[in-house]
Amino acid sequence: MIPDRPTPGSHDRSIPSGALETSAANLFDAMLAAREGEERGDRGPLEAFYRTLMSGTLLLPVPPEHGDEAKAALASAVNDDEQVEISVMLAQEGEGKPVSVMFASVGALAAWAPARTGNLPLPARIAIANLAAAGLPAIMDPAGPVPYRFDADELAALADGRLPGSGEPLFATTTRSSIRVRLSGQDTRDIETGVAEALRQTAVGAAYLAERDGPDGLPRLMLGLVGEPGASATVDVPDGTDVVWLEEPLLAQVRAVAEPFYRRGRGR
């Protein structure tokens, strides 16, 4: 099996938003698909664009003198669920009415921005929430490559986690449950030896073996891997073994009962 790390940019708040370059490329492709879908009368690609947008990273233009304020706002926005106030630059539409602006890439910002304009990269869910709070429409990438205008109601729906126009949830509802882990009651030395050998040429940083209850209530062996985003590995484990990437709080639970049988750069 080949377990992969959670993709950066997931809508799960425990996972950081994607790298700006990846986010920008995904948004560009999604926006082109949405335009083509609109010509066919197909709403599906537009909904996919909304989901791609809210799973990515956006740049908000910031006045040069507000650099320190913007950095403080970024730290607060990332660490807190509470809304933060960010001083961002506005533009004017054709009739002179104010409109918020946001950008999917540094290039799109540079094509529009006045000289010395700063920028604040934010997870899209936070950027959209702040733009929606202003009650104004917004334009993404007004100078291209693919401009898109959001109505105020559209922003409000996205900030509320709903698809504009239908009111349906942007993403499937996720549920949280408690997992009890314990030391395995079986001899796992052969498994550890084989897995450790398979991991030596990978970017996996550590590996743990523990036991938890499966959906049927019976104990299941769990192989927990720790590594940086992008790490992957192919391992052979007995049937019925769960292979997972350990993230908090599960990582702390496993560390409380088990020592890693493998650490990168060290022997078993």
C-alpha positions, 0 to 999 in steps of 0.5 A: 500500500502507498499512504500519502500525506494529507494534501496541503490546502484541504478544507480541514482546518487542522491542515494548512492551506496549500502552497501559493503556487499550487493553489494558483495553478489549481484555481486557474484550471478550475476557473477555465473549466467553470467558464467552459461549463457556463457556456454549456449550461453546466453548473458542476465546474463552477461548484468545483471552482468554489471548492478549489478556491476555498481549499487554497491560498489567496493574496490580499493587497495591503498598503505598504505602511501596514506591513507590521499590522498585516503580519500580526493579523496573519498570525492571529488569523491562523492561530484563532478561529475568531475573525480578525480585522485586516486593512486591505486596499480597495478598488473602484468599479466602473461606476466608481463604487468600491470593490474588494480585490484579491489575487490568486498569484503574485503575478496577478497581483503585480499586473494590477498593484500600484507601486510598493503594494504589500500583500498578505497571503492567507488561507482562502477561508480566512480571506473570504471571511474577512472580505464577506464581513466588509459587505462589498463585492470582490474581484479576483485577479482584476488584471487577469489572467482570469478575472472573476467578480464575486457578489457580496451574497456570493462571498457571504455564502462561501464564508458560511461554508455554503455553495452560492446559489444552492445553499448546499454545504461546500464540503461533506460534513466531517465528524470527530471521534475519540480513538483509544490506542494501546500497546500491541499485545502481539509480537511485532518484531518481524513487522517492525524489521520489514517496515523499517527496511522499507522506510530507509530510502523514504522521507518518513521521519518515524514509525510507530506500532500500536493497537486500536479498536476497529469498527467491529470492536475487535483490536486492529494493529495500527502502523503510524507514520510521521513525515513532512508533507509530500512524504510517501512510502510503500510498506508490506503489513499484515491484512487488517493493519491500519496504516495512517499518517500521525497528526495531532492529537492522535500523534500525542496519543500514540507517543504516550503509549509507544516508542518509535521502532524507526527513526530516519537516520538511526538504527532500530 
